[in-house]
Amino acid sequence: MSGIDNSGTFKLGNRVVKRLGYGAMQLAGPGVFGPPKDHQAALTVLREAVASGVNHIDTADFYGPHVTNQIIREALAPYRDDLVIVTKISARRGADGSWIPAFSREELTQAVHDNLRNLGLDVLDVVNLRAMFDVHQPAQGSLEAPLTVLADLQRKGLVRHIGLSNVTPVQVAEGRRICEIVCVQNYYNVAHRADDALIDDLARQGIAYVPFFPLGGFTPLQSSTLSDVADRLGATPMQVALAWLLKRAPNILLIPGTSSVAHLRENLAAGQLTLSPQTLAELEGIGS
């Protein structure tokens, strides 16, 4: 397995991106806080991702904070014309690394300017507003006030497209009444299937869905089925989990993160993995 040709493309706003992208969260230090232990390795993995054809990078200025965006700029600027960098706003970091909601007009505006400065851009391709009513999972609450601020920044030409993260279907519907939403970024994988109906609805609307934690994130999913399928295919559980997501819906864009070139190549090779109908049925069973 090599390359990412089989994964296809999808339209993100007015840009076409390959469905296998790269998430920059792991380029910061432990707990997504502070600098990486190997700065040069972080630069290398980003350059390797783009050289391998990745043209969708996911980041946030609260990773580090500021660290990942500064590394992205150092590694990749001046940026290739086809590269789409997606960022997130609405959180800040405490001195202890804690995640603190930052939803006020001043904080959101500052976050957009911080992203522009640290990435070295005049305009941000896509900015996801992350709902912070609960830091760890979607929770009800109106996004009208913060989303109106972001839409204002879009009208000023600082942001091209707007997405949502850590949101409920009700919040997605609310957001779409306020401005055009080009993507939704939520926790979803072969075992955690709460967004099944939302994904299908977004696919019908041509809106991208970007799952994070494809293997469970900080509490990795334990699945003997996933391991068995991986053994049978001569692949890793991560590759199988990514391949399943690519098959799940055409609007799913993947952003697996890593600080290792070997692991990056392994992730990108998931686009070459073929899953038979029988194997897909086995994997479907994990989530039921």
N, C-alpha and C positions, 0 to 999 in steps of 0.2 A: 504494500500500500504506500502510495506517495502522492503528493500534490493535493489540490483541493477542487479539482475540476468538476467532480460529480455533485458537489453540494449545491450548485446553481446560484442564482442571484435573486434579489428582491429590491423593489423601489423603496427607498427611505427618504421621504420628502420628495425633492426633485432629483435625488442622486440614486444611482444604482450601485448596490453593494453586494459583494459576495456573502453568502449566508454563513460562512465560517469566518468569524472575526476574531478579535483578541481583546480581552479585558485586562486593564492595567493595574487592578487593585493590588496584586501581589508584588508589584515593583516597590512598594513602600516597605518599611520595616515590620517587625512582628506586631500583630494587632492592627495592621494598616496604619502604623504610627511611626514617625521618624524615618530616617534614611535607610536604604537597603544595606544589607551587610556587604554586598558586592556591587558597587556602582557600575563598574565596567560590564559586568554580566547583564545588568538591567538594560544598558544601552544596546548590547549585542542581541538580546532577545527581541527587542523592538525592531531593530534593523533586519533581523532574520525574518520576522513576521511579515514585514512589508516586502522584502525581497522574495518571499514565498507566495506573494499575491494577495495577502490580506489587505483590504482597503476600508475596513470598519474597525476603529479602535474606541473602546469604551473607557472613560476615566471620570474623575471628579476632583475638584480642587481640595476637597476635604479628605482625600487620601494622602496621608502624610502628616499634617496637611501641606499642600503645595508641592510635595515631593514628586508625585508621579507626573504631574503636568510639566514640571521643570525638566524631568528626565525625558519625557516625550519630545519636548522642544529641542533639547540637546541632541537627542538621537536622530530626529527626523526632519527638523526644519533646515532649509525651506521645504515645505511639504509637497508631495506629489499632488498633481491636480485631481486625481481620482480618489484621494484619501479623505474619508469622512471621520471626523473625530466627534464623538458624542460625549457630553458631560452631564453632570447632575448638580443640582443645587438644593438648598433648604436645610442643610445640616452644618454644624461647625464642631470643632473638637475641643474638649477641655484639656487642661494641662496634663491630666492623667490619662488622656487618650479616649475619654468618654465621648459619646455621640450626643450632641445637644441640638434640639430643633432650632432652626434659624429661619423663621417664616415671615419676619417683618419686611416691609417695603425696603428699608435701609439694608437689611441683611441680604435680601435676594439681589438687590442692585449691586451691592458690594461683591457678592459671589460671582455675578456675571463678569464684572470688571476684573476680579482676581483670575478667573479662568482665561479671559482674553490676554491679560498680561503674562501669566505664567506659561501659556501655550504659545504666545507670540503671534496672536491672530487679531485681525480687525473685526471679524464676525465669527460667531460660533455656529457650526453647522446645525447641530441639534442640542437642545438643552432639555433634560428631563427634570421635571419638578417631582421630587421625592416626597410623598406624604409621610409626615412624622408624628401622626397622632399616636402611633405605637412604633417604636424604633425598629422592632423586629418583624412586624407583620402588618398587613393592611388592617385598618380600623376606620370606622365611620367618622365623618367630619367633612365640612365643606371646604373645597379647594378654591372657591370663587375669589377670595381676596388675594392669595398669593399668585394664582394663575392670571389674574387681571394685571398684576405687576409685571409678570413675565411677558404677557401679550403686549404691554406698553413698551417693553425693551425690544420686543420683536419689531414693533412699528418704528422704533428709532433706528433700526438697522443693525442692532448689536447681535441679534439672534435670528437665524433663518427659519428654523423649525422647532416645534415644541412637542415633548413627549411627557409621559407620566410614569412614575415608579412607585412600587409598594402601595398599590391602589385597589379598591374594590370596583366591581362592575358599575355600581351606582356613581362612584367618583369619575369613572371613565365617561359615562353618559353626561354627567355634569360638565366635565372638562370640554367635551365636544360641542356643548352649547356655547362655550365661551370663546374658543378658538379652534383652529384645526389641530388635531392630535395625530402625529405621524407614527408614534410607537408607544407601546406599553411594556415596561420592564418589571417583572414580578418573579417571585420564587416559584419555580415549576421544574419538575423532573419526572422520570418514569414512575416514581413512587408517590410523589406529591402532586396530585392531579386536580386540585381545587379549581384551577382556571380553565378546565376543559371547554366549558360552554363559552367563556369569554374569548378564548383563542379562536374558536370556530366563527364567532360573531365578527371579530376583528378581521379574520381572513376574508370574509364576505365583503368587508368595507375596504379592503386593500391596505389595512393598517398593520405594521410590523409588530410582532410580539417577541420580546427578548428575554428568555428565561435566565435567571441567575441561579447559582448553586446547582448545576446539572447533576452533581453527585451528592447533594445534601449539604454542602458548605461546611459550616463549623461542626455539624453533627453528621458525619458521612453516613449515607444509607448503607445498611448491611443487607445484601440480597444474594442468597445462594443461587437464585435463578440467573441474575445478572452475571455472576462469576462463572456459572456453568456455560452460559451462552458464549461468554468471552473466551473460555478455554476451548470450546468447540470450534470457534471461528479463528483461533490463533490471534486474538486481539486482547486489549485490556478492557476491564469493566468501564473505564471512562470513555474509551472509543465506542463501545456498544451503546452507552447512555447518550452520547452525542449523536450517533447514527440514528438512534430511535427518535430523537428530537427532530432531526432533519426530515424523517419520514412522517412525523406526527402531523405537520401542517406546513403548507408552502410559505406562510408568512413568518415562520420562526427563524430568527437570526441568532446565531450562537456567538458567545463572547467568552470562551473558556480562558482562564488566566493562568499564567505560570511565570516563574522567573528563570526557567531553565530552557535552553535551546532544544535539548533532547525531548523534553516533555512537550514543547511547542510543536515539534515535528510530529510527535505521536498524536497530539490533538488534531492537527490538520489532516492527518492520514485517515481520520474517522470519516471524511468525505468520500473515501474510496470503498468504504465497507458496505457490502450488500446484505440486506436482511431479508430472508425468505418470508413468505406469508406465515409459515409455521413458527418461525423464530419471533416474528412480530407478535403473534398471538400469545406466545410464551411470555414475552416481555410485558404485554398489556396486562397480564395477570398479576404483575407485581403491584399495580396500583389499585387493585380491587380487593 
